[in-house]
Amino acid sequence: MKSVSGSPSLQHAAKCFRRRFFTALYLRCLPASLTAALFCGGGVLLLLRLSGPDILLHRPVFLWGIPAVFITMAILLNGIIAARRLPAPSRFIAGLDAASRAGGLFCAMVETSPGAWGEWLPPIQVPVFHHPPLRIWMPSLAGLLFLLGAGLVPVADSPQTTLYTLDLSAEQAALQRKLEVLSEEKLLPEPELRNLQHAVEDLRRHDNALEPGRGYQLADALSRRIENVTDALQRDQRRQLEELRLLDTAAERLAAGADDGADHAQANAQFNQLLDRLAAENEGLARSLSECGARSTSCPPDEKLRQLSERLQHNARLLEHRLSRLNEVCQNPGTASTMQQSTGGSDTTNPDQALSDFLAAHAPEATELNEAVCSATAGSLGGEGGIQRGRADAPLNFTGETAPSGAIRKDLALEGGASTDNDTLLARFAAAPQTGDLPQSTPAPGNLNAAPGAVRQSGRPVHPEHRTAVRRYFQQHSQPRGNP
Amino acid sequence: MTSSELLTPEELRPVRQCVDEVLAELNRILLGHEEAHRLLLIGILSRGHVLLEGLPGVGKTALVKALGALLRLEFKRVQFTPDLLPGDILGGSILQQEPDGSRRMVFQPGPIFTNILLADEINRASPKTQSAMLEAMQEQAVTLLGETRRLPAPFFVLASQNPIELEGTYPIPEAQLDRFLFKLEISGVDADALTRIITERRRGEPPPPRRSLERAELDALFHAMDRIYLSEAVARYIARLVAAGHPGAPEALPEINRFVAFGASPRAAIALAESARGAALLAGRPTVGFEDVQSVAAAVLNHRLILNYQAKLEKVTSFDLVRMLLERIDPAGIDWPEGTQPVAGRKS
């Protein structure tokens, strides 16, 4: 015997022995579990590639993730099983005792103090494992080859492989063009314009075929946002145009009646007052007026009035051009009009209808679901309510308790049950309603396609998930009454 | 000093020296039976009874006589014959006349009232006579006519029997067989030892012992035996060994189920633990190791495994089965991974 360190080295050797034992256990069971995992994973992969769902075939991470999950589970489960099969720590001490032929000294050290024998312990010998030969890995190798082969099997052609996408390219182009017009005409402040451009760029990036609803919502929100901006700009431009025309008319009247003393002074005062108000609101006009000297206190000479009139007419033409471009952008078929219908006589195809037809053809279950929901929410008997039984704002009438037979019904009208005019939703606009006394029926100067008296609707578009229901509703109610 | 404290090297050194001297003297007196001498000494240290089985003339009786001379204990020999009666061994009450003329029954102790009883050819006595020794072997006491008398301590029965010449013999009952700590098979000696016997032993007389143990030394040996530490892991190994010898037990080997009719009793586990302590003492260690258990397992278990006729038919001996148990039952109780082969470890 030779002197070795006492208990700490024994504990260290026990840990080493335990680690080797765990490794031996793990490696002993790993080939079998790994083989099973590889064959299972390969089989699932093969099935998916031959007849799997489209989404898995178009996402390799899903496709290869399934075998990876199998293999990971096999490795983890093997580790757990090996850990559970580990003997108690005291048995490792006993194993060291037997392997080192320590005569029970190591075992006794666990239970009692070795005393003087601590200096006479034999050298600790940790058992070494001879692992099984490499040929036990052959089944695992076969499983790996099977998995790789399954991954290389070509995907079978099936009608399910077609993936429908929501094409938002036209909407994106229309929005981009609107922004270009707004940018060229410098109708928007630079930061706001930049924000809108970023939003369009986000829309382009998020146009994901697997998430059409989200892309549609983005496009819808952005379209409404730009539409609000253009609506406000159009109202502002129209107002300025009208004022310029009034100013032009006043300038002409002033030039024509220069000889009439009292009227001329009064007209001159009104003209100057109008000029001051417009100049305060319109910076370009104020610059034009200062260039031609029209804002002098003295009565402007004829030449100056003529120059002022020309300048006003020039500004009016400029405004008309801007309005024309804005209207072009807003009314151009295939641009933003795809998001909302125009009632101005346009013969563009209705994308909502197309989408509705598509959903009706490819998603019959949506219709069935809709009907199931409607039937579930609707009562089967009179008085039970439901979405198919009368208007929601109809007056509610309740009766007293119902006797089993021979009862006399007495209707009792409850207060607040009837609808009021204030509660009725008449219309919904994307922008704030116009104020002032501007003529609403005046067509935009640049809108050549608009019929006289036509007002462009700017209602909210119908979401795809609601369009089938809306179409069915209108189809149902558009049938002529009285027909069987 | 508590019993859980190990013997110090200083305490163990004189004890081991004493044991070594006795063993050396025994080996000097009787040539060629070193392993039997070691096991016999272990049996004595364990205070157990030993059954020696061997052919005539191999030195069984000489071994027991030499041991008696070495230990300086009272030694008596009884030659068992078929007509031997229990009273011939245990003794009996005889009518004795006193000097005053009165008469009374006086107990006359038999030869069993000794320290070492050599029961020569014990299987030649009738079962009735053999069973007379059951109480004496287990409880070191004899009960006659309602009176129990203690036997002198220590008390050993060293019996011998002849495996041949079975005519006119009575197999030892299992109950009595189980009371023997060891059953040692005394075989013949090799040529070298035989040559030494021929040249050194005139007329076969062994030399007188040059060293004998005093009673105090023997008590010290017994005291040291009591302090040999048996750890729980080794005790568990002993228990698994004995349990695995029972057919139908969860730990039983297929060979055990096939060839064994009855397994060893709990007394066998106790005997195995005690004798392993003796082996550790002879090895000079304060603790019982797995190798100590393995070194005495065959001697303890071979006569306690009752084999069936299938074993006799296939000539499977109890030694073969014990060897299988020792080979297949891991001392540490570790279920080694299948296919892996733990080999002698590296130094840590």
Contacts between the chains, C-beta under 8 A, distances in Angstrom:
chain1	res1	chain2	res2	distance
A	9	B	348	6.9
A	12	B	348	7.0
A	13	B	348	4.1
A	16	B	348	6.1
A	17	B	345	8.0
A	21	B	334	7.5
A	21	B	337	7.6
A	24	B	337	4.8
A	24	B	340	4.6
A	25	B	337	4.9
A	28	B	337	4.2
A	28	B	338	6.4
A	28	B	339	5.6
A	28	B	340	6.1
A	29	B	337	8.0
A	85	B	335	7.3
A	87	B	332	7.7
A	87	B	333	7.0
A	87	B	334	5.1
A	87	B	335	7.0
A	90	B	232	7.6
A	90	B	233	6.4
A	91	B	233	7.3
A	91	B	332	5.1
A	91	B	333	5.3
A	91	B	334	5.3
A	92	B	332	7.5
A	92	B	334	7.6
A	93	B	233	7.2
A	94	B	233	3.9
A	94	B	234	7.9
A	94	B	237	7.8
A	94	B	290	7.8
A	94	B	331	6.7
A	94	B	332	3.7
A	94	B	333	6.8
A	94	B	334	7.8
A	95	B	330	7.9
A	95	B	331	8.0
A	95	B	332	3.9
A	95	B	334	5.3
A	96	B	345	7.8
A	97	B	233	7.1
A	97	B	289	6.9
A	97	B	290	6.9
A	97	B	331	7.9
A	97	B	332	7.3
A	98	B	290	4.9
A	98	B	330	7.9
A	98	B	331	4.3
A	98	B	332	5.4
A	99	B	342	7.5
A	99	B	344	6.9
A	99	B	345	4.8
A	100	B	345	7.1
A	101	B	289	7.2
A	101	B	291	6.1
A	102	B	289	6.6
A	103	B	280	6.6
A	103	B	283	6.5
A	103	B	285	4.3
A	103	B	287	6.0
A	103	B	288	7.7
A	103	B	289	3.4
A	103	B	291	6.7
A	103	B	292	7.0
A	104	B	229	7.2
A	104	B	230	7.7
A	104	B	231	5.4
A	104	B	233	7.8
A	104	B	234	5.3
A	104	B	280	7.2
A	104	B	285	7.1
A	104	B	287	3.7
A	104	B	288	5.0
A	104	B	289	3.9
A	104	B	290	7.1
A	104	B	292	7.4
A	105	B	285	7.1
A	105	B	286	7.9
A	105	B	287	5.3
A	105	B	289	7.5
A	107	B	231	3.7
A	107	B	232	7.3
A	107	B	233	4.2
A	107	B	234	6.1
A	107	B	287	7.2
A	108	B	6	6.6
A	108	B	229	5.1
A	108	B	231	4.8
A	108	B	286	7.8
A	108	B	287	4.4
A	110	B	231	7.4
A	110	B	233	7.9
A	111	B	4	7.4
A	111	B	231	5.8
A	111	B	232	6.3
A	112	B	4	4.7
A	112	B	5	6.8
A	112	B	6	6.7
A	112	B	229	6.8
A	113	B	5	7.3
A	113	B	6	7.8
A	114	B	6	6.7
A	115	B	5	6.7
A	115	B	6	5.4
A	115	B	8	6.3
A	116	B	8	5.1
A	116	B	9	5.5
A	116	B	10	7.8
A	117	B	6	5.9
A	117	B	8	8.0
A	117	B	9	7.0
A	117	B	286	6.4
A	120	B	9	6.7
A	123	B	347	5.0
A	123	B	348	7.8
A	124	B	345	8.0
A	124	B	347	7.0
A	124	B	348	4.5
A	125	B	344	6.5
A	125	B	345	3.5
A	125	B	346	6.4
A	125	B	347	5.8
A	125	B	348	6.9
A	126	B	345	4.4
A	126	B	346	6.1
A	126	B	348	4.8
A	127	B	342	4.0
A	127	B	343	6.9
A	127	B	344	7.5
A	127	B	345	4.4
A	128	B	342	7.0
A	128	B	343	5.4
A	128	B	344	7.5
A	128	B	345	5.6
A	128	B	346	6.0
A	129	B	337	7.7
A	129	B	340	4.7
A	129	B	341	7.1
A	129	B	342	5.7
A	129	B	343	7.8
A	130	B	340	6.5
A	130	B	341	4.3
A	130	B	342	7.8
A	130	B	343	6.1
A	131	B	340	6.2
A	132	B	339	4.2
A	132	B	340	6.7
A	136	B	339	7.5
